[in-house]
Amino acid sequence: MNQPLQHTTVLLDEAVHALLGDGDAPAGTFVDGTFGRGGHSRLILQRLGPQGRLVAFDKDTEAIQAAARITDARFSIRHQGFSHLGELPAASVSGVLLDLGVSSPQIDDPQRGFSFRFDGPLDMRMDTTRGQSVAEWLADAETAQIAEVIRDYGEERFAGPIAKAIVARRTERGPIASTAELADIVAGAVKTREPGQNPATRTFQALRIFINAELEELQQALEGSLRVLRPGGRLVVISFHSLEDRIVKQFIAQHSKEVYDRRAPFAPPQPMRLKALERIKPSTDEVAANARARSAVMRVAERTEVPA
Ligand SMILES: C[S@@+](CC[C@H](N)C(=O)[O-])C[C@H]1O[C@@H](n2cnc3c(N)ncnc32)[C@H](O)[C@@H]1O
């Protein structure tokens, strides 16, 4: 491949503005939990003051290599899941940004196994240095487990038949090693096709979410952000499908009200910890220029003052 694979950042200005606010050259520590190719990080660094700091995370070694090219002393990168952001010092962070999912360089590289559009090894790990690939997991998983993953994370009606077809093929011909093989098995098991959608779309989404523990990572990062954000600090999350957006929406809603303990009716309530600020969708121009932006939803919340 001659051209390096590119990533077009979604909601670039909107996310960086929501994170840094209106002030000029803010100081403070900001977190980019999903460095990718650094689209958001680079704009944050442009707008950040000399006393500011940007701590970035990514699970992907290629993203870490891309980050190593940034020589700005205010910037650092960690090869970790963003679920670890809660390990930063409490109330030390002025903003957390998460731009969820996979980057175009990951999807468009056949060797990573994320896409049914290309044939390649059935891997789908964001972090290829640890954990099981999808091929390894599918080699041993039970039919019921496979069906549950495809149903829960893909919202796929034909999860049962797909799981049975995977196990039947595995028993007959050995482990499923490639994306093309999996896409072919799924296509044979999905009886009614959704218009304009490849029959393997939901299954691939489900297996990717599962193998990367994406929803658990998100839940932990949201909890962690409550701990590390200082009062007035911003939480900015860009989601690309309804399972992610539901978690973000419910988390913000749950912490945007005072919580009473029914077992202790006279105790003071736990104060609200977040204030919902905005829900933003990409403009029609952005969607026309970048198809990946079509399903994006950005939610912004602010950490509220903790009463003394
Ligand atoms: C949509 S891309 C981010 C693109 C980035 N904002 C940019 O403009 O270049 C998502 C990136 O986050 C990483 N990622 C996804 N989930 C992660 C997690 N739980 N922990 C760390 N990195 C994660 C992926 O490896 C990918 O590089």
The ligand as an SDF file (V2000), in Angstrom:
LIG
                    3D

 27 29  0  0  0  0  0  0  0  0999 V2000
  -12.5470    7.2750   15.8420 C   0  0  0  0  0  0  0  0  0  0  0  0
  -10.8560    7.0180   16.1520 S   0  0  0  0  0  0  0  0  0  0  0  0
  -10.3200    8.5630   16.8220 C   0  0  0  0  0  0  0  0  0  0  0  0
   -9.8620    9.5140   15.7840 C   0  0  0  0  0  0  0  0  0  0  0  0
   -9.2110   10.7610   16.3370 C   0  0  0  0  0  0  0  0  0  0  0  0
  -10.1370   11.5660   17.1020 N   0  0  0  0  0  0  0  0  0  0  0  0
   -8.6310   11.5630   15.2010 C   0  0  0  0  0  0  0  0  0  0  0  0
   -9.1490   12.6520   14.9210 O   0  0  0  0  0  0  0  0  0  0  0  0
   -7.6730   11.1150   14.5690 O   0  0  0  0  0  0  0  0  0  0  0  0
  -10.8550    6.0220   17.5640 C   0  0  0  0  0  0  0  0  0  0  0  0
   -9.4680    5.6650   18.0870 C   0  0  0  0  0  0  0  0  0  0  0  0
   -9.6240    5.3340   19.4480 O   0  0  0  0  0  0  0  0  0  0  0  0
   -8.9950    4.1260   19.7390 C   0  0  0  0  0  0  0  0  0  0  0  0
   -9.7930    3.5020   20.7840 N   0  0  0  0  0  0  0  0  0  0  0  0
  -11.0600    3.0520   20.6940 C   0  0  0  0  0  0  0  0  0  0  0  0
  -11.4580    2.5720   21.8720 N   0  0  0  0  0  0  0  0  0  0  0  0
  -10.4240    2.7330   22.7270 C   0  0  0  0  0  0  0  0  0  0  0  0
  -10.2470    2.4490   24.0990 C   0  0  0  0  0  0  0  0  0  0  0  0
  -11.1810    1.8530   24.8290 N   0  0  0  0  0  0  0  0  0  0  0  0
   -9.0780    2.7980   24.6730 N   0  0  0  0  0  0  0  0  0  0  0  0
   -8.0960    3.4000   23.9420 C   0  0  0  0  0  0  0  0  0  0  0  0
   -8.2040    3.6670   22.6250 N   0  0  0  0  0  0  0  0  0  0  0  0
   -9.3640    3.3450   22.0400 C   0  0  0  0  0  0  0  0  0  0  0  0
   -8.9360    3.3500   18.4520 C   0  0  0  0  0  0  0  0  0  0  0  0
   -7.8110    2.4840   18.4610 O   0  0  0  0  0  0  0  0  0  0  0  0
   -8.8190    4.4740   17.4110 C   0  0  0  0  0  0  0  0  0  0  0  0
   -7.4720    4.7460   17.1440 O   0  0  0  0  0  0  0  0  0  0  0  0
  1  2  1  0
  2  3  1  0
  2 10  1  0
  3  4  1  0
  4  5  1  0
  5  6  1  0
  5  7  1  0
  7  8  2  0
  7  9  1  0
 10 11  1  0
 11 12  1  0
 11 26  1  0
 12 13  1  0
 13 14  1  0
 13 24  1  0
 14 15  1  0
 14 23  1  0
 15 16  2  0
 16 17  1  0
 17 18  1  0
 17 23  2  0
 18 19  1  0
 18 20  2  0
 20 21  1  0
 21 22  2  0
 22 23  1  0
 24 25  1  0
 24 26  1  0
 26 27  1  0
M  CHG  2   2   1   9  -1
M  END
$$$$
